[in-house]
């Protein structure tokens, strides 16, 4: 379900961060939606994610669901949105194509500066997402939809870890120990190493 039901508002981000009040919500809301779908949905799993959207839409969230949103999801989502905003606010599509906006009496940051800022907030977001995942694992009996994430083809199973690395660090389960290069990279791994 990809409804336009947001867990937080642009106002929430402005209240909790240094995002200026004059930033148009039309530029923030798509980033909230994207961050919510890409980062929060996999942390919650499909059934719990859709239940929270439904609860917000119908105004019937339980106290446990409100606690989950207020204490864990909001901080995670705010920081993921801030990690996505630098490019979303700087580059926009116009009838002439993709253009970079510049302001008067302001110095535009370099692309590396934007990447550094995005990485700073992504690192914070991963910390909060890890807390969210640990909370759900610890309280899985109170959130039955967390483990029963659905059986549709497009159902997403909840993630076990929030941290991502662009470098393959090896499997954490059965592939430990002394392995040759051929064993590790030439297709001679046991089946469990492909998970």
C-alpha positions, 0 to 999 in steps of 0.5 A: 500500500503506497498511500500518501499517509505520512507519519510526520508532517513538515511542521514536525521537521521544522519544529525539531530541526534547524529547517527554516520555516519558509521552506515550502511543504510541497518540497518536504512532503515528497521527501517524507513519503520517500523516506517513510517508504524506503526506510521505515517500511522495511523496519516495521514490515508490511503488516505493521506499516499498513496498520499504522497508516490505517490507524492514522487515516482512521484516527484509531491508533492504539496507545502502543502504536502512538508510543511506537510512532512518538518514541521511535519512528518520529526521530528516525524519520526526521533524520532520514528526511534531513538526509534526503533534503539537501538535493531535493531542495537544491535541485528542482525540475522546471519546464527547462529541465533540472535546475539548481536553485541559488539564492541572493547573498547566500553561498551555495554549498559544494556537492561534497558539502551536501553529501557530508550533510546527508551522511551526517543525518543518515548516520543519526537516522540509522542510530534511531532506526536501530533503536526502533528495531530493537524495541520491536524485537523486545516487544514483539508480543505487543505488536503481533503484526511485526512478526506476521508481516504478510504473505503477499508477493510484495510483503516486506519482512522486517529488517534485523539491522539498521546499519548499511555498509557499501562494503561487503563485510561477509556473512554473519552466520555460517561463513565464518572461519578460514576460507580461501578466495575460491571458497568465498568468491567463486561459488563454492559457498554453502547455501546459507551463505547466500542469505 
